[in-house]
Amino acid sequence: MSAKQGSFGFLLSDVTRLLRKQFDRRAVGCGLTRAQWRALKWLSSGQGTYQSELAEQLEMQPIAVGRVIDRLQAAGFVVRDADPADRRRWRLRLTKKADGVLDEMQSISVELRKLAFRAIPAAEIKRTTSVLQRIKENLLALDAPEGDGGKK
């Protein structure tokens, strides 16, 4: 294995890519694209998200998120509610129909996690998760306002 292939960034990218690939294979029966199930997952964490906020969370252009939401709305998974204070903004809300798909996606996720973590002690998984969380916090702090010096 070359140094590049074994570097932290490359390895993290490969693990992420492989997890997505395996999830996609298992989720094909849900009839959703990855962008659609990611949108549903984000929306499930907090009702009433604005479409613009969802675009930011998914790191997608607002127009692309608009098309994803159009399809989810047509399928009966999402409702757009106009913001009474600003008619240009749409608040997104999941429907009851989305619950079944979210439950199925959660089951797929749990099963895939079991397979991916097979033969890895729970303490190692907990430690790795903790380290990744700290790395995330360090990277987020780089974008923090000048007042805190970008340090945690």
VEXMAR-438390 format. One record per residue (C-alpha): residue number from 1; residue in three letters; z negated, y, x negated. Coordinates in Angstrom, 1 decimal, always signed. Last residue first. Example, Ala and Ser with C-alpha at 12.3 -4.5 7.8 and 13.67 -1.06 7.14 Angstrom:
2
+-----+--------+--------+--------+--------+
| num | residu |     pz |     py |     px |
+-----+--------+--------+--------+--------+
|   2 |    SER |   -7.1 |   -1.1 |  -13.7 |
|   1 |    ALA |   -7.8 |   -4.5 |  -12.3 |
+-----+--------+--------+--------+--------+
***
This chain:
152
+-----+--------+--------+--------+--------+
| num | residu |     pz |     py |     px |
+-----+--------+--------+--------+--------+
| 152 |    LYS |  -20.8 |  +25.4 |  +11.3 |
| 151 |    LYS |  -18.6 |  +27.7 |   +9.3 |
| 150 |    GLY |  -15.7 |  +29.9 |  +10.4 |
| 149 |    GLY |  -17.5 |  +33.0 |   +9.2 |
| 148 |    ASP |  -19.5 |  +33.2 |  +12.4 |
| 147 |    GLY |  -18.4 |  +36.7 |  +13.4 |
| 146 |    GLU |  -14.8 |  +36.1 |  +12.4 |
| 145 |    PRO |  -14.1 |  +34.3 |  +15.7 |
| 144 |    ALA |  -13.8 |  +30.5 |  +15.5 |
| 143 |    ASP |  -10.4 |  +28.9 |  +14.6 |
| 142 |    LEU |  -11.7 |  +27.1 |  +11.5 |
| 141 |    ALA |  -14.7 |  +26.1 |  +13.7 |
| 140 |    LEU |  -12.4 |  +23.8 |  +15.6 |
| 139 |    LEU |  -11.6 |  +21.9 |  +12.4 |
| 138 |    ASN |  -15.2 |  +21.5 |  +11.5 |
| 137 |    GLU |  -16.1 |  +20.3 |  +15.0 |
| 136 |    LYS |  -13.3 |  +17.8 |  +14.9 |
| 135 |    ILE |  -14.5 |  +16.5 |  +11.6 |
| 134 |    ARG |  -18.0 |  +16.2 |  +13.0 |
| 133 |    GLN |  -16.7 |  +14.2 |  +16.0 |
| 132 |    LEU |  -14.7 |  +11.9 |  +13.6 |
| 131 |    VAL |  -17.9 |  +11.3 |  +11.6 |
| 130 |    SER |  -19.9 |  +10.4 |  +14.7 |
| 129 |    THR |  -17.1 |   +8.1 |  +16.0 |
| 128 |    THR |  -17.0 |   +6.3 |  +12.7 |
| 127 |    ARG |  -20.8 |   +5.9 |  +12.7 |
| 126 |    LYS |  -20.8 |   +4.5 |  +16.3 |
| 125 |    ILE |  -17.9 |   +2.1 |  +15.5 |
| 124 |    GLU |  -19.7 |   +0.9 |  +12.4 |
| 123 |    ALA |  -22.9 |   +0.4 |  +14.3 |
| 122 |    ALA |  -21.1 |   -1.6 |  +17.0 |
| 121 |    PRO |  -19.9 |   -4.1 |  +14.4 |
| 120 |    ILE |  -16.1 |   -4.5 |  +14.1 |
| 119 |    ALA |  -14.9 |   -8.0 |  +15.0 |
| 118 |    ARG |  -12.7 |   -6.7 |  +18.0 |
| 117 |    PHE |  -12.7 |   -2.9 |  +18.1 |
| 116 |    ALA |   -8.9 |   -2.7 |  +19.0 |
| 115 |    LEU |   -9.2 |   -5.5 |  +21.6 |
| 114 |    LYS |  -12.3 |   -4.1 |  +23.3 |
| 113 |    ARG |  -10.7 |   -0.6 |  +23.2 |
| 112 |    LEU |   -7.6 |   -2.0 |  +24.9 |
| 111 |    GLU |   -9.7 |   -3.6 |  +27.7 |
| 110 |    VAL |  -11.6 |   -0.3 |  +28.3 |
| 109 |    SER |   -8.4 |   +1.7 |  +28.3 |
| 108 |    ILE |   -6.6 |   -0.6 |  +30.7 |
| 107 |    SER |   -9.6 |   -0.5 |  +33.1 |
| 106 |    GLN |   -9.7 |   +3.3 |  +32.9 |
| 105 |    MET |   -6.0 |   +3.4 |  +33.7 |
| 104 |    GLU |   -6.6 |   +1.2 |  +36.7 |
| 103 |    ASP |   -9.4 |   +3.4 |  +37.9 |
| 102 |    LEU |   -7.3 |   +6.6 |  +37.4 |
| 101 |    VAL |   -4.5 |   +5.0 |  +39.4 |
| 100 |    GLY |   -6.8 |   +4.2 |  +42.2 |
|  99 |    ASP |   -8.4 |   +7.6 |  +42.2 |
|  98 |    ALA |   -5.1 |   +9.5 |  +42.2 |
|  97 |    LYS |   -4.5 |   +8.6 |  +45.9 |
|  96 |    LYS |   -7.7 |  +10.5 |  +46.8 |
|  95 |    THR |   -6.0 |  +13.7 |  +45.7 |
|  94 |    LEU |   -6.5 |  +15.5 |  +42.4 |
|  93 |    ARG |   -6.7 |  +19.3 |  +42.4 |
|  92 |    LEU |   -4.7 |  +21.9 |  +40.4 |
|  91 |    ARG |   -5.3 |  +25.6 |  +40.7 |
|  90 |    TRP |   -2.1 |  +27.6 |  +40.6 |
|  89 |    ARG |   -1.7 |  +31.1 |  +39.2 |
|  88 |    ARG |   +1.0 |  +33.6 |  +40.2 |
|  87 |    ARG |   -0.7 |  +34.4 |  +43.5 |
|  86 |    ASP |   -3.7 |  +36.0 |  +41.6 |
|  85 |    ALA |   -7.1 |  +36.5 |  +43.3 |
|  84 |    PRO |   -6.5 |  +33.9 |  +46.1 |
|  83 |    ASP |   -5.4 |  +31.3 |  +43.5 |
|  82 |    ALA |   -2.8 |  +29.2 |  +45.2 |
|  81 |    ASP |   -3.8 |  +25.5 |  +45.5 |
|  80 |    ARG |   -1.5 |  +22.9 |  +43.9 |
|  79 |    VAL |   -2.2 |  +19.3 |  +45.0 |
|  78 |    VAL |   -2.0 |  +16.3 |  +42.8 |
|  77 |    PHE |   -1.5 |  +12.5 |  +43.1 |
|  76 |    GLY |   +0.9 |  +12.5 |  +46.1 |
|  75 |    ALA |   +4.0 |  +11.3 |  +44.2 |
|  74 |    ALA |   +5.7 |  +14.7 |  +44.8 |
|  73 |    GLN |   +2.6 |  +16.4 |  +43.4 |
|  72 |    LEU |   +2.6 |  +14.2 |  +40.3 |
|  71 |    ARG |   +6.3 |  +14.9 |  +39.8 |
|  70 |    ASP |   +5.9 |  +18.7 |  +40.2 |
|  69 |    ILE |   +2.8 |  +18.5 |  +38.0 |
|  68 |    VAL |   +4.9 |  +17.0 |  +35.1 |
|  67 |    ARG |   +7.6 |  +19.7 |  +35.7 |
|  66 |    GLY |   +5.0 |  +22.5 |  +35.5 |
|  65 |    VAL |   +3.5 |  +20.9 |  +32.4 |
|  64 |    ALA |   +7.0 |  +21.3 |  +30.8 |
|  63 |    ILE |   +7.2 |  +25.0 |  +31.9 |
|  62 |    PRO |   +3.7 |  +25.7 |  +30.6 |
|  61 |    GLN |   +4.6 |  +24.4 |  +27.1 |
|  60 |    MET |   +2.5 |  +21.4 |  +26.1 |
|  59 |    GLU |   -0.7 |  +21.1 |  +24.0 |
|  58 |    LEU |   -2.3 |  +18.9 |  +26.7 |
|  57 |    GLN |   -5.3 |  +21.2 |  +26.8 |
|  56 |    GLU |   -3.2 |  +24.4 |  +26.7 |
|  55 |    ALA |   -0.8 |  +23.2 |  +29.4 |
|  54 |    LEU |   -3.8 |  +22.2 |  +31.5 |
|  53 |    GLU |   -5.3 |  +25.7 |  +31.2 |
|  52 |    SER |   -2.0 |  +27.2 |  +32.4 |
|  51 |    GLN |   -1.9 |  +24.9 |  +35.4 |
|  50 |    TYR |   -5.4 |  +26.0 |  +36.4 |
|  49 |    THR |   -8.2 |  +23.4 |  +36.6 |
|  48 |    GLY |   -9.8 |  +23.1 |  +40.0 |
|  47 |    GLN |  -11.4 |  +19.7 |  +39.5 |
|  46 |    GLY |  -12.9 |  +18.9 |  +36.2 |
|  45 |    SER |  -12.7 |  +15.7 |  +34.1 |
|  44 |    SER |  -10.1 |  +14.1 |  +36.5 |
|  43 |    LEU |   -7.6 |  +16.8 |  +35.7 |
|  42 |    TRP |   -7.6 |  +15.8 |  +32.1 |
|  41 |    LYS |   -7.0 |  +12.2 |  +32.9 |
|  40 |    LEU |   -4.3 |  +13.0 |  +35.5 |
|  39 |    ALA |   -2.5 |  +15.2 |  +32.9 |
|  38 |    ARG |   -2.7 |  +12.4 |  +30.3 |
|  37 |    TRP |   -1.4 |  +10.0 |  +32.9 |
|  36 |    GLN |   +1.6 |  +12.3 |  +33.7 |
|  35 |    ALA |   +2.4 |  +13.0 |  +30.0 |
|  34 |    ARG |   +2.3 |   +9.3 |  +29.2 |
|  33 |    THR |   +4.8 |   +8.6 |  +32.0 |
|  32 |    LEU |   +3.5 |   +7.1 |  +35.2 |
|  31 |    GLY |   +4.6 |   +4.0 |  +37.1 |
|  30 |    CYS |   +1.2 |   +2.3 |  +37.0 |
|  29 |    GLY |   +2.9 |   -0.9 |  +36.0 |
|  28 |    VAL |   +3.8 |   +0.5 |  +32.6 |
|  27 |    ALA |   +0.2 |   +1.0 |  +31.8 |
|  26 |    ARG |   -0.2 |   -2.0 |  +29.5 |
|  25 |    ARG |   +2.8 |   -1.2 |  +27.3 |
|  24 |    ASP |   +1.9 |   +2.5 |  +27.3 |
|  23 |    PHE |   -1.7 |   +1.7 |  +26.2 |
|  22 |    GLN |   -0.4 |   -0.4 |  +23.3 |
|  21 |    LYS |   +2.0 |   +2.3 |  +22.1 |
|  20 |    ARG |   -0.8 |   +5.0 |  +22.5 |
|  19 |    LEU |   -3.2 |   +2.9 |  +20.5 |
|  18 |    LEU |   -0.6 |   +2.3 |  +17.8 |
|  17 |    ARG |   +0.2 |   +6.0 |  +17.5 |
|  16 |    THR |   -3.5 |   +6.9 |  +17.2 |
|  15 |    VAL |   -4.1 |   +4.3 |  +14.6 |
|  14 |    ASP |   -1.0 |   +5.4 |  +12.7 |
|  13 |    SER |   -2.1 |   +9.1 |  +12.8 |
|  12 |    LEU |   -5.6 |   +8.3 |  +11.6 |
|  11 |    LEU |   -4.1 |   +6.2 |   +8.8 |
|  10 |    PHE |   -1.7 |   +8.9 |   +7.7 |
|   9 |    GLY |   -4.5 |  +11.5 |   +7.7 |
|   8 |    PHE |   -7.0 |   +9.4 |   +5.9 |
|   7 |    SER |   -4.7 |   +8.3 |   +3.1 |
|   6 |    GLY |   -3.7 |   +4.7 |   +2.9 |
|   5 |    GLN |   +0.0 |   +5.1 |   +3.6 |
|   4 |    LYS |   +0.2 |   +8.0 |   +1.2 |
|   3 |    ALA |   -1.6 |   +6.2 |   -1.6 |
|   2 |    SER |   +1.0 |   +3.4 |   -1.4 |
|   1 |    MET |   +0.0 |   +0.0 |   +0.0 |
+-----+--------+--------+--------+--------+
***
